[in-house]
Amino acid sequence: MKLSIECKKRSPESKAKALRREGFVPAVLYGHKGAESISLSLGAKDAENLVRKASVNNTLVQVNVSDVPWKGKAIIREVHTHPAKGYLYHVSFFSVAAQDSLDVTVPLHFVGDSIGVTEEKGVLDTPLNELEVRCDPENIPESIEIDVSELKVGDNLHLSDIKMPAGVEPIDDSDRTLASVFAPRAIQTEEPVENENPVVPLVGEEDKEEQ
């Protein structure tokens, strides 16, 4: 999926609140020249459309800054929304043009029907739904498939067990658990049994104790 956004350089004197009132979203681009950054403004509708389609820290975006001028590919590093009203507040871009490798977040897609679930009535647990990886900026995977079909009750699937796409290296610990199948919980259906032979005090026993 190819995405692009048209931006303009934002004056240091411009106020973020004023920009938002005029229908723009403040943004920043960094990574294009070492530690330098460019303050930008985006059309609010264009920015909202971009954020709906792109994944933060994953999707490549063609960023065009007409008045610098600068053009290049970047990823969205951060998206901020207003805490109360929910509208788009600020967007941060990171240029990948000068990067040999890039750390990104990739969704995990679990496929297959686990033997431990279908045949042994166990419960599949997948504690992670995304993974931090390092890869070429031009080779960011949209997702990584994890096949769980061979997992039985008691089995664990670790990061080291997964074959990564070419050029993709996981950053997390290789012992990290991605999926497990737990034994089914025993369901208690029996009602508590009342004592059929309750202890009945002997006649006069209570009187003796009082004396």
PyMOL commands that place a pseudoatom at each C-alpha (Angstrom):
pseudoatom trace, name=CA, resn=MET, resi=1, chain=A, elem=C, hetatm=0, pos=[0.000, 0.000, 0.000]
pseudoatom trace, name=CA, resn=LYS, resi=2, chain=A, elem=C, hetatm=0, pos=[1.567, 3.280, -1.173]
pseudoatom trace, name=CA, resn=LEU, resi=3, chain=A, elem=C, hetatm=0, pos=[0.712, 6.348, 0.881]
pseudoatom trace, name=CA, resn=SER, resi=4, chain=A, elem=C, hetatm=0, pos=[1.792, 9.953, 0.505]
pseudoatom trace, name=CA, resn=ILE, resi=5, chain=A, elem=C, hetatm=0, pos=[1.208, 13.240, 2.275]
pseudoatom trace, name=CA, resn=GLU, resi=6, chain=A, elem=C, hetatm=0, pos=[1.747, 16.851, 1.205]
pseudoatom trace, name=CA, resn=CYS, resi=7, chain=A, elem=C, hetatm=0, pos=[3.262, 19.079, 3.891]
pseudoatom trace, name=CA, resn=LYS, resi=8, chain=A, elem=C, hetatm=0, pos=[4.439, 22.628, 4.364]
pseudoatom trace, name=CA, resn=LYS, resi=9, chain=A, elem=C, hetatm=0, pos=[7.259, 23.923, 6.518]
pseudoatom trace, name=CA, resn=ARG, resi=10, chain=A, elem=C, hetatm=0, pos=[5.921, 25.475, 9.696]
pseudoatom trace, name=CA, resn=SER, resi=11, chain=A, elem=C, hetatm=0, pos=[7.331, 28.772, 10.918]
pseudoatom trace, name=CA, resn=PRO, resi=12, chain=A, elem=C, hetatm=0, pos=[8.890, 28.642, 14.406]
pseudoatom trace, name=CA, resn=GLU, resi=13, chain=A, elem=C, hetatm=0, pos=[6.687, 31.620, 15.308]
pseudoatom trace, name=CA, resn=SER, resi=14, chain=A, elem=C, hetatm=0, pos=[3.455, 29.835, 14.398]
pseudoatom trace, name=CA, resn=LYS, resi=15, chain=A, elem=C, hetatm=0, pos=[1.202, 28.735, 17.241]
pseudoatom trace, name=CA, resn=ALA, resi=16, chain=A, elem=C, hetatm=0, pos=[-0.115, 25.171, 17.290]
pseudoatom trace, name=CA, resn=LYS, resi=17, chain=A, elem=C, hetatm=0, pos=[-3.568, 26.236, 18.512]
pseudoatom trace, name=CA, resn=ALA, resi=18, chain=A, elem=C, hetatm=0, pos=[-3.897, 28.761, 15.713]
pseudoatom trace, name=CA, resn=LEU, resi=19, chain=A, elem=C, hetatm=0, pos=[-2.912, 26.134, 13.142]
pseudoatom trace, name=CA, resn=ARG, resi=20, chain=A, elem=C, hetatm=0, pos=[-5.562, 23.734, 14.412]
pseudoatom trace, name=CA, resn=ARG, resi=21, chain=A, elem=C, hetatm=0, pos=[-8.219, 26.444, 14.279]
pseudoatom trace, name=CA, resn=GLU, resi=22, chain=A, elem=C, hetatm=0, pos=[-7.292, 27.031, 10.624]
pseudoatom trace, name=CA, resn=GLY, resi=23, chain=A, elem=C, hetatm=0, pos=[-7.717, 23.336, 9.763]
pseudoatom trace, name=CA, resn=PHE, resi=24, chain=A, elem=C, hetatm=0, pos=[-4.112, 22.139, 9.994]
pseudoatom trace, name=CA, resn=VAL, resi=25, chain=A, elem=C, hetatm=0, pos=[-2.271, 19.613, 12.175]
pseudoatom trace, name=CA, resn=PRO, resi=26, chain=A, elem=C, hetatm=0, pos=[1.241, 20.362, 13.533]
pseudoatom trace, name=CA, resn=ALA, resi=27, chain=A, elem=C, hetatm=0, pos=[3.862, 17.758, 12.628]
pseudoatom trace, name=CA, resn=VAL, resi=28, chain=A, elem=C, hetatm=0, pos=[7.599, 17.195, 12.685]
pseudoatom trace, name=CA, resn=LEU, resi=29, chain=A, elem=C, hetatm=0, pos=[10.025, 15.311, 10.430]
pseudoatom trace, name=CA, resn=TYR, resi=30, chain=A, elem=C, hetatm=0, pos=[13.349, 14.088, 11.764]
pseudoatom trace, name=CA, resn=GLY, resi=31, chain=A, elem=C, hetatm=0, pos=[16.064, 11.665, 10.674]
pseudoatom trace, name=CA, resn=HIS, resi=32, chain=A, elem=C, hetatm=0, pos=[16.577, 13.271, 7.256]
pseudoatom trace, name=CA, resn=LYS, resi=33, chain=A, elem=C, hetatm=0, pos=[19.724, 15.140, 8.349]
pseudoatom trace, name=CA, resn=GLY, resi=34, chain=A, elem=C, hetatm=0, pos=[21.130, 13.572, 11.467]
pseudoatom trace, name=CA, resn=ALA, resi=35, chain=A, elem=C, hetatm=0, pos=[19.696, 15.292, 14.518]
pseudoatom trace, name=CA, resn=GLU, resi=36, chain=A, elem=C, hetatm=0, pos=[18.004, 18.061, 12.501]
pseudoatom trace, name=CA, resn=SER, resi=37, chain=A, elem=C, hetatm=0, pos=[14.237, 18.262, 12.356]
pseudoatom trace, name=CA, resn=ILE, resi=38, chain=A, elem=C, hetatm=0, pos=[11.692, 20.193, 10.301]
pseudoatom trace, name=CA, resn=SER, resi=39, chain=A, elem=C, hetatm=0, pos=[8.489, 21.561, 11.824]
pseudoatom trace, name=CA, resn=LEU, resi=40, chain=A, elem=C, hetatm=0, pos=[5.598, 20.899, 9.454]
pseudoatom trace, name=CA, resn=SER, resi=41, chain=A, elem=C, hetatm=0, pos=[1.891, 21.485, 9.034]
pseudoatom trace, name=CA, resn=LEU, resi=42, chain=A, elem=C, hetatm=0, pos=[-0.551, 19.081, 7.380]
pseudoatom trace, name=CA, resn=GLY, resi=43, chain=A, elem=C, hetatm=0, pos=[-4.100, 19.569, 6.205]
pseudoatom trace, name=CA, resn=ALA, resi=44, chain=A, elem=C, hetatm=0, pos=[-6.292, 18.113, 8.964]
pseudoatom trace, name=CA, resn=LYS, resi=45, chain=A, elem=C, hetatm=0, pos=[-8.418, 15.973, 6.613]
pseudoatom trace, name=CA, resn=ASP, resi=46, chain=A, elem=C, hetatm=0, pos=[-5.343, 14.648, 4.777]
pseudoatom trace, name=CA, resn=ALA, resi=47, chain=A, elem=C, hetatm=0, pos=[-3.620, 13.856, 8.077]
pseudoatom trace, name=CA, resn=GLU, resi=48, chain=A, elem=C, hetatm=0, pos=[-6.651, 12.039, 9.504]
pseudoatom trace, name=CA, resn=ASN, resi=49, chain=A, elem=C, hetatm=0, pos=[-7.010, 10.008, 6.294]
pseudoatom trace, name=CA, resn=LEU, resi=50, chain=A, elem=C, hetatm=0, pos=[-3.319, 9.069, 6.438]
pseudoatom trace, name=CA, resn=VAL, resi=51, chain=A, elem=C, hetatm=0, pos=[-3.476, 7.986, 10.086]
pseudoatom trace, name=CA, resn=ARG, resi=52, chain=A, elem=C, hetatm=0, pos=[-6.501, 5.782, 9.357]
pseudoatom trace, name=CA, resn=LYS, resi=53, chain=A, elem=C, hetatm=0, pos=[-4.643, 3.922, 6.595]
pseudoatom trace, name=CA, resn=ALA, resi=54, chain=A, elem=C, hetatm=0, pos=[-1.092, 3.787, 7.984]
pseudoatom trace, name=CA, resn=SER, resi=55, chain=A, elem=C, hetatm=0, pos=[0.213, 1.819, 10.955]
pseudoatom trace, name=CA, resn=VAL, resi=56, chain=A, elem=C, hetatm=0, pos=[2.394, 3.646, 13.446]
pseudoatom trace, name=CA, resn=ASN, resi=57, chain=A, elem=C, hetatm=0, pos=[6.033, 2.536, 13.310]
pseudoatom trace, name=CA, resn=ASN, resi=58, chain=A, elem=C, hetatm=0, pos=[5.382, 0.259, 10.344]
pseudoatom trace, name=CA, resn=THR, resi=59, chain=A, elem=C, hetatm=0, pos=[3.967, 1.775, 7.137]
pseudoatom trace, name=CA, resn=LEU, resi=60, chain=A, elem=C, hetatm=0, pos=[6.174, 3.670, 4.687]
pseudoatom trace, name=CA, resn=VAL, resi=61, chain=A, elem=C, hetatm=0, pos=[4.812, 7.076, 3.694]
pseudoatom trace, name=CA, resn=GLN, resi=62, chain=A, elem=C, hetatm=0, pos=[6.033, 9.333, 0.905]
pseudoatom trace, name=CA, resn=VAL, resi=63, chain=A, elem=C, hetatm=0, pos=[6.418, 12.751, 2.556]
pseudoatom trace, name=CA, resn=ASN, resi=64, chain=A, elem=C, hetatm=0, pos=[6.546, 15.758, 0.241]
pseudoatom trace, name=CA, resn=VAL, resi=65, chain=A, elem=C, hetatm=0, pos=[7.559, 19.101, 1.735]
pseudoatom trace, name=CA, resn=SER, resi=66, chain=A, elem=C, hetatm=0, pos=[7.049, 21.488, -1.171]
pseudoatom trace, name=CA, resn=ASP, resi=67, chain=A, elem=C, hetatm=0, pos=[8.576, 24.667, 0.223]
pseudoatom trace, name=CA, resn=VAL, resi=68, chain=A, elem=C, hetatm=0, pos=[11.878, 23.282, 1.626]
pseudoatom trace, name=CA, resn=PRO, resi=69, chain=A, elem=C, hetatm=0, pos=[11.971, 21.422, -0.818]
pseudoatom trace, name=CA, resn=TRP, resi=70, chain=A, elem=C, hetatm=0, pos=[12.290, 17.851, 0.435]
pseudoatom trace, name=CA, resn=LYS, resi=71, chain=A, elem=C, hetatm=0, pos=[10.828, 14.523, -0.651]
pseudoatom trace, name=CA, resn=GLY, resi=72, chain=A, elem=C, hetatm=0, pos=[11.438, 11.116, 0.833]
pseudoatom trace, name=CA, resn=LYS, resi=73, chain=A, elem=C, hetatm=0, pos=[10.059, 8.041, 2.496]
pseudoatom trace, name=CA, resn=ALA, resi=74, chain=A, elem=C, hetatm=0, pos=[9.294, 8.058, 6.187]
pseudoatom trace, name=CA, resn=ILE, resi=75, chain=A, elem=C, hetatm=0, pos=[7.366, 6.149, 8.803]
pseudoatom trace, name=CA, resn=ILE, resi=76, chain=A, elem=C, hetatm=0, pos=[4.988, 7.583, 11.351]
pseudoatom trace, name=CA, resn=ARG, resi=77, chain=A, elem=C, hetatm=0, pos=[6.691, 7.369, 14.732]
pseudoatom trace, name=CA, resn=GLU, resi=78, chain=A, elem=C, hetatm=0, pos=[4.005, 8.955, 16.912]
pseudoatom trace, name=CA, resn=VAL, resi=79, chain=A, elem=C, hetatm=0, pos=[0.411, 10.085, 16.653]
pseudoatom trace, name=CA, resn=HIS, resi=80, chain=A, elem=C, hetatm=0, pos=[-1.096, 12.265, 19.380]
pseudoatom trace, name=CA, resn=THR, resi=81, chain=A, elem=C, hetatm=0, pos=[-4.806, 12.900, 19.789]
pseudoatom trace, name=CA, resn=HIS, resi=82, chain=A, elem=C, hetatm=0, pos=[-6.606, 15.307, 22.082]
pseudoatom trace, name=CA, resn=PRO, resi=83, chain=A, elem=C, hetatm=0, pos=[-7.211, 13.440, 25.378]
pseudoatom trace, name=CA, resn=ALA, resi=84, chain=A, elem=C, hetatm=0, pos=[-10.795, 14.684, 25.750]
pseudoatom trace, name=CA, resn=LYS, resi=85, chain=A, elem=C, hetatm=0, pos=[-12.080, 15.506, 22.264]
pseudoatom trace, name=CA, resn=GLY, resi=86, chain=A, elem=C, hetatm=0, pos=[-10.189, 12.795, 20.334]
pseudoatom trace, name=CA, resn=TYR, resi=87, chain=A, elem=C, hetatm=0, pos=[-9.182, 14.863, 17.302]
pseudoatom trace, name=CA, resn=LEU, resi=88, chain=A, elem=C, hetatm=0, pos=[-5.709, 14.591, 15.763]
pseudoatom trace, name=CA, resn=TYR, resi=89, chain=A, elem=C, hetatm=0, pos=[-3.249, 16.726, 17.704]
pseudoatom trace, name=CA, resn=HIS, resi=90, chain=A, elem=C, hetatm=0, pos=[0.272, 16.079, 16.373]
pseudoatom trace, name=CA, resn=VAL, resi=91, chain=A, elem=C, hetatm=0, pos=[2.140, 13.688, 14.049]
pseudoatom trace, name=CA, resn=SER, resi=92, chain=A, elem=C, hetatm=0, pos=[5.842, 12.742, 14.036]
pseudoatom trace, name=CA, resn=PHE, resi=93, chain=A, elem=C, hetatm=0, pos=[7.596, 11.370, 10.933]
pseudoatom trace, name=CA, resn=PHE, resi=94, chain=A, elem=C, hetatm=0, pos=[10.984, 9.646, 10.767]
pseudoatom trace, name=CA, resn=SER, resi=95, chain=A, elem=C, hetatm=0, pos=[12.863, 9.677, 7.449]
pseudoatom trace, name=CA, resn=VAL, resi=96, chain=A, elem=C, hetatm=0, pos=[14.253, 6.296, 6.371]
pseudoatom trace, name=CA, resn=ALA, resi=97, chain=A, elem=C, hetatm=0, pos=[16.185, 7.454, 3.290]
pseudoatom trace, name=CA, resn=ALA, resi=98, chain=A, elem=C, hetatm=0, pos=[19.550, 7.559, 5.066]
pseudoatom trace, name=CA, resn=GLN, resi=99, chain=A, elem=C, hetatm=0, pos=[18.950, 4.477, 7.209]
pseudoatom trace, name=CA, resn=ASP, resi=100, chain=A, elem=C, hetatm=0, pos=[20.623, 1.127, 6.478]
pseudoatom trace, name=CA, resn=SER, resi=101, chain=A, elem=C, hetatm=0, pos=[18.232, -0.614, 8.862]
pseudoatom trace, name=CA, resn=LEU, resi=102, chain=A, elem=C, hetatm=0, pos=[15.138, 0.372, 10.770]
pseudoatom trace, name=CA, resn=ASP, resi=103, chain=A, elem=C, hetatm=0, pos=[13.472, -0.758, 13.987]
pseudoatom trace, name=CA, resn=VAL, resi=104, chain=A, elem=C, hetatm=0, pos=[9.753, -1.200, 13.404]
pseudoatom trace, name=CA, resn=THR, resi=105, chain=A, elem=C, hetatm=0, pos=[6.714, -2.867, 14.947]
pseudoatom trace, name=CA, resn=VAL, resi=106, chain=A, elem=C, hetatm=0, pos=[5.126, -5.705, 12.980]
pseudoatom trace, name=CA, resn=PRO, resi=107, chain=A, elem=C, hetatm=0, pos=[1.726, -7.296, 13.748]
pseudoatom trace, name=CA, resn=LEU, resi=108, chain=A, elem=C, hetatm=0, pos=[1.673, -11.040, 14.429]
pseudoatom trace, name=CA, resn=HIS, resi=109, chain=A, elem=C, hetatm=0, pos=[-0.908, -13.120, 12.575]
pseudoatom trace, name=CA, resn=PHE, resi=110, chain=A, elem=C, hetatm=0, pos=[-1.590, -16.509, 14.190]
pseudoatom trace, name=CA, resn=VAL, resi=111, chain=A, elem=C, hetatm=0, pos=[-2.763, -19.129, 11.693]
pseudoatom trace, name=CA, resn=GLY, resi=112, chain=A, elem=C, hetatm=0, pos=[-3.845, -22.767, 11.893]
pseudoatom trace, name=CA, resn=ASP, resi=113, chain=A, elem=C, hetatm=0, pos=[-5.995, -24.762, 14.324]
pseudoatom trace, name=CA, resn=SER, resi=114, chain=A, elem=C, hetatm=0, pos=[-3.971, -26.027, 17.253]
pseudoatom trace, name=CA, resn=ILE, resi=115, chain=A, elem=C, hetatm=0, pos=[-4.167, -29.779, 17.935]
pseudoatom trace, name=CA, resn=GLY, resi=116, chain=A, elem=C, hetatm=0, pos=[-4.209, -28.973, 21.618]
pseudoatom trace, name=CA, resn=VAL, resi=117, chain=A, elem=C, hetatm=0, pos=[-7.373, -26.926, 21.134]
pseudoatom trace, name=CA, resn=THR, resi=118, chain=A, elem=C, hetatm=0, pos=[-9.308, -28.945, 18.551]
pseudoatom trace, name=CA, resn=GLU, resi=119, chain=A, elem=C, hetatm=0, pos=[-8.482, -32.444, 19.844]
pseudoatom trace, name=CA, resn=GLU, resi=120, chain=A, elem=C, hetatm=0, pos=[-7.417, -32.001, 23.458]
pseudoatom trace, name=CA, resn=LYS, resi=121, chain=A, elem=C, hetatm=0, pos=[-9.830, -29.175, 24.350]
pseudoatom trace, name=CA, resn=GLY, resi=122, chain=A, elem=C, hetatm=0, pos=[-7.015, -26.994, 25.616]
pseudoatom trace, name=CA, resn=VAL, resi=123, chain=A, elem=C, hetatm=0, pos=[-6.809, -23.195, 25.560]
pseudoatom trace, name=CA, resn=LEU, resi=124, chain=A, elem=C, hetatm=0, pos=[-4.518, -21.281, 23.183]
pseudoatom trace, name=CA, resn=ASP, resi=125, chain=A, elem=C, hetatm=0, pos=[-2.779, -18.274, 24.733]
pseudoatom trace, name=CA, resn=THR, resi=126, chain=A, elem=C, hetatm=0, pos=[-1.039, -15.681, 22.537]
pseudoatom trace, name=CA, resn=PRO, resi=127, chain=A, elem=C, hetatm=0, pos=[0.488, -13.046, 24.862]
pseudoatom trace, name=CA, resn=LEU, resi=128, chain=A, elem=C, hetatm=0, pos=[1.865, -10.894, 22.015]
pseudoatom trace, name=CA, resn=ASN, resi=129, chain=A, elem=C, hetatm=0, pos=[0.046, -9.402, 19.050]
pseudoatom trace, name=CA, resn=GLU, resi=130, chain=A, elem=C, hetatm=0, pos=[3.022, -7.491, 17.632]
pseudoatom trace, name=CA, resn=LEU, resi=131, chain=A, elem=C, hetatm=0, pos=[6.801, -7.808, 17.502]
pseudoatom trace, name=CA, resn=GLU, resi=132, chain=A, elem=C, hetatm=0, pos=[9.743, -5.386, 17.373]
pseudoatom trace, name=CA, resn=VAL, resi=133, chain=A, elem=C, hetatm=0, pos=[12.041, -6.217, 14.440]
pseudoatom trace, name=CA, resn=ARG, resi=134, chain=A, elem=C, hetatm=0, pos=[14.980, -4.703, 12.560]
pseudoatom trace, name=CA, resn=CYS, resi=135, chain=A, elem=C, hetatm=0, pos=[14.905, -4.703, 8.775]
pseudoatom trace, name=CA, resn=ASP, resi=136, chain=A, elem=C, hetatm=0, pos=[15.736, -2.840, 5.593]
pseudoatom trace, name=CA, resn=PRO, resi=137, chain=A, elem=C, hetatm=0, pos=[13.551, 0.277, 5.237]
pseudoatom trace, name=CA, resn=GLU, resi=138, chain=A, elem=C, hetatm=0, pos=[12.352, -0.947, 1.854]
pseudoatom trace, name=CA, resn=ASN, resi=139, chain=A, elem=C, hetatm=0, pos=[11.480, -4.388, 3.192]
pseudoatom trace, name=CA, resn=ILE, resi=140, chain=A, elem=C, hetatm=0, pos=[9.118, -3.788, 6.119]
pseudoatom trace, name=CA, resn=PRO, resi=141, chain=A, elem=C, hetatm=0, pos=[6.762, -6.780, 6.449]
pseudoatom trace, name=CA, resn=GLU, resi=142, chain=A, elem=C, hetatm=0, pos=[3.072, -5.940, 6.848]
pseudoatom trace, name=CA, resn=SER, resi=143, chain=A, elem=C, hetatm=0, pos=[2.729, -8.861, 9.287]
pseudoatom trace, name=CA, resn=ILE, resi=144, chain=A, elem=C, hetatm=0, pos=[4.443, -12.076, 10.379]
pseudoatom trace, name=CA, resn=GLU, resi=145, chain=A, elem=C, hetatm=0, pos=[2.508, -15.351, 10.255]
pseudoatom trace, name=CA, resn=ILE, resi=146, chain=A, elem=C, hetatm=0, pos=[2.821, -17.700, 13.218]
pseudoatom trace, name=CA, resn=ASP, resi=147, chain=A, elem=C, hetatm=0, pos=[1.591, -21.268, 12.568]
pseudoatom trace, name=CA, resn=VAL, resi=148, chain=A, elem=C, hetatm=0, pos=[0.175, -22.806, 15.766]
pseudoatom trace, name=CA, resn=SER, resi=149, chain=A, elem=C, hetatm=0, pos=[-1.412, -25.900, 14.200]
pseudoatom trace, name=CA, resn=GLU, resi=150, chain=A, elem=C, hetatm=0, pos=[1.142, -28.357, 15.672]
pseudoatom trace, name=CA, resn=LEU, resi=151, chain=A, elem=C, hetatm=0, pos=[0.902, -27.097, 19.242]
pseudoatom trace, name=CA, resn=LYS, resi=152, chain=A, elem=C, hetatm=0, pos=[-0.418, -29.623, 21.764]
pseudoatom trace, name=CA, resn=VAL, resi=153, chain=A, elem=C, hetatm=0, pos=[-1.448, -29.140, 25.383]
pseudoatom trace, name=CA, resn=GLY, resi=154, chain=A, elem=C, hetatm=0, pos=[1.665, -28.143, 27.347]
pseudoatom trace, name=CA, resn=ASP, resi=155, chain=A, elem=C, hetatm=0, pos=[3.553, -26.895, 24.264]
pseudoatom trace, name=CA, resn=ASN, resi=156, chain=A, elem=C, hetatm=0, pos=[5.132, -23.433, 24.013]
pseudoatom trace, name=CA, resn=LEU, resi=157, chain=A, elem=C, hetatm=0, pos=[6.187, -21.647, 20.845]
pseudoatom trace, name=CA, resn=HIS, resi=158, chain=A, elem=C, hetatm=0, pos=[9.165, -19.324, 21.339]
pseudoatom trace, name=CA, resn=LEU, resi=159, chain=A, elem=C, hetatm=0, pos=[10.539, -16.566, 19.164]
pseudoatom trace, name=CA, resn=SER, resi=160, chain=A, elem=C, hetatm=0, pos=[13.572, -18.746, 18.363]
pseudoatom trace, name=CA, resn=ASP, resi=161, chain=A, elem=C, hetatm=0, pos=[11.213, -21.325, 16.779]
pseudoatom trace, name=CA, resn=ILE, resi=162, chain=A, elem=C, hetatm=0, pos=[9.944, -18.871, 14.159]
pseudoatom trace, name=CA, resn=LYS, resi=163, chain=A, elem=C, hetatm=0, pos=[11.462, -18.475, 10.705]
pseudoatom trace, name=CA, resn=MET, resi=164, chain=A, elem=C, hetatm=0, pos=[11.603, -14.769, 9.971]
pseudoatom trace, name=CA, resn=PRO, resi=165, chain=A, elem=C, hetatm=0, pos=[11.147, -13.262, 6.506]
pseudoatom trace, name=CA, resn=ALA, resi=166, chain=A, elem=C, hetatm=0, pos=[14.378, -12.614, 4.611]
pseudoatom trace, name=CA, resn=GLY, resi=167, chain=A, elem=C, hetatm=0, pos=[16.228, -9.583, 5.916]
pseudoatom trace, name=CA, resn=VAL, resi=168, chain=A, elem=C, hetatm=0, pos=[14.122, -9.337, 9.078]
pseudoatom trace, name=CA, resn=GLU, resi=169, chain=A, elem=C, hetatm=0, pos=[15.749, -9.745, 12.500]
pseudoatom trace, name=CA, resn=PRO, resi=170, chain=A, elem=C, hetatm=0, pos=[13.776, -9.838, 15.764]
pseudoatom trace, name=CA, resn=ILE, resi=171, chain=A, elem=C, hetatm=0, pos=[14.917, -7.471, 18.503]
pseudoatom trace, name=CA, resn=ASP, resi=172, chain=A, elem=C, hetatm=0, pos=[13.193, -9.234, 21.405]
pseudoatom trace, name=CA, resn=ASP, resi=173, chain=A, elem=C, hetatm=0, pos=[14.744, -12.058, 23.446]
pseudoatom trace, name=CA, resn=SER, resi=174, chain=A, elem=C, hetatm=0, pos=[14.778, -15.348, 21.489]
pseudoatom trace, name=CA, resn=ASP, resi=175, chain=A, elem=C, hetatm=0, pos=[13.248, -17.114, 24.521]
pseudoatom trace, name=CA, resn=ARG, resi=176, chain=A, elem=C, hetatm=0, pos=[10.154, -14.886, 24.375]
pseudoatom trace, name=CA, resn=THR, resi=177, chain=A, elem=C, hetatm=0, pos=[6.990, -16.988, 24.320]
pseudoatom trace, name=CA, resn=LEU, resi=178, chain=A, elem=C, hetatm=0, pos=[4.649, -16.246, 21.413]
pseudoatom trace, name=CA, resn=ALA, resi=179, chain=A, elem=C, hetatm=0, pos=[2.027, -18.952, 21.961]
pseudoatom trace, name=CA, resn=SER, resi=180, chain=A, elem=C, hetatm=0, pos=[1.142, -21.640, 24.504]
pseudoatom trace, name=CA, resn=VAL, resi=181, chain=A, elem=C, hetatm=0, pos=[-1.586, -24.245, 24.879]
pseudoatom trace, name=CA, resn=PHE, resi=182, chain=A, elem=C, hetatm=0, pos=[-2.861, -24.794, 28.405]
pseudoatom trace, name=CA, resn=ALA, resi=183, chain=A, elem=C, hetatm=0, pos=[-4.801, -27.785, 29.710]
pseudoatom trace, name=CA, resn=PRO, resi=184, chain=A, elem=C, hetatm=0, pos=[-8.560, -27.244, 30.027]
pseudoatom trace, name=CA, resn=ARG, resi=185, chain=A, elem=C, hetatm=0, pos=[-9.750, -26.213, 33.444]
pseudoatom trace, name=CA, resn=ALA, resi=186, chain=A, elem=C, hetatm=0, pos=[-11.674, -28.865, 35.354]
pseudoatom trace, name=CA, resn=ILE, resi=187, chain=A, elem=C, hetatm=0, pos=[-15.301, -27.892, 35.783]
pseudoatom trace, name=CA, resn=GLN, resi=188, chain=A, elem=C, hetatm=0, pos=[-16.794, -28.772, 39.146]
pseudoatom trace, name=CA, resn=THR, resi=189, chain=A, elem=C, hetatm=0, pos=[-20.397, -29.920, 38.691]
pseudoatom trace, name=CA, resn=GLU, resi=190, chain=A, elem=C, hetatm=0, pos=[-20.907, -31.849, 41.904]
pseudoatom trace, name=CA, resn=GLU, resi=191, chain=A, elem=C, hetatm=0, pos=[-22.995, -30.197, 44.582]
pseudoatom trace, name=CA, resn=PRO, resi=192, chain=A, elem=C, hetatm=0, pos=[-21.633, -30.184, 48.122]
pseudoatom trace, name=CA, resn=VAL, resi=193, chain=A, elem=C, hetatm=0, pos=[-22.874, -33.270, 49.958]
pseudoatom trace, name=CA, resn=GLU, resi=194, chain=A, elem=C, hetatm=0, pos=[-24.671, -32.551, 53.201]
pseudoatom trace, name=CA, resn=ASN, resi=195, chain=A, elem=C, hetatm=0, pos=[-23.614, -34.508, 56.261]
pseudoatom trace, name=CA, resn=GLU, resi=196, chain=A, elem=C, hetatm=0, pos=[-26.027, -37.442, 56.414]
pseudoatom trace, name=CA, resn=ASN, resi=197, chain=A, elem=C, hetatm=0, pos=[-25.115, -38.195, 60.027]
pseudoatom trace, name=CA, resn=PRO, resi=198, chain=A, elem=C, hetatm=0, pos=[-25.061, -34.898, 61.900]
pseudoatom trace, name=CA, resn=VAL, resi=199, chain=A, elem=C, hetatm=0, pos=[-23.770, -34.990, 65.453]
pseudoatom trace, name=CA, resn=VAL, resi=200, chain=A, elem=C, hetatm=0, pos=[-26.685, -34.583, 67.864]
pseudoatom trace, name=CA, resn=PRO, resi=201, chain=A, elem=C, hetatm=0, pos=[-25.794, -33.694, 71.426]
pseudoatom trace, name=CA, resn=LEU, resi=202, chain=A, elem=C, hetatm=0, pos=[-26.983, -36.167, 74.044]
pseudoatom trace, name=CA, resn=VAL, resi=203, chain=A, elem=C, hetatm=0, pos=[-29.872, -35.176, 76.215]
pseudoatom trace, name=CA, resn=GLY, resi=204, chain=A, elem=C, hetatm=0, pos=[-28.599, -33.361, 79.243]
pseudoatom trace, name=CA, resn=GLU, resi=205, chain=A, elem=C, hetatm=0, pos=[-25.097, -32.870, 77.781]
pseudoatom trace, name=CA, resn=GLU, resi=206, chain=A, elem=C, hetatm=0, pos=[-25.453, -29.092, 77.475]
pseudoatom trace, name=CA, resn=ASP, resi=207, chain=A, elem=C, hetatm=0, pos=[-26.725, -28.839, 81.072]
pseudoatom trace, name=CA, resn=LYS, resi=208, chain=A, elem=C, hetatm=0, pos=[-23.650, -30.703, 82.310]
pseudoatom trace, name=CA, resn=GLU, resi=209, chain=A, elem=C, hetatm=0, pos=[-21.358, -28.293, 80.480]
pseudoatom trace, name=CA, resn=GLU, resi=210, chain=A, elem=C, hetatm=0, pos=[-23.132, -25.308, 81.980]
pseudoatom trace, name=CA, resn=GLN, resi=211, chain=A, elem=C, hetatm=0, pos=[-22.578, -26.778, 85.458]
for i in range(1, 211): cmd.bond("trace and resi %d" % i, "trace and resi %d" % (i + 1))
show_as sticks, trace
zoom trace
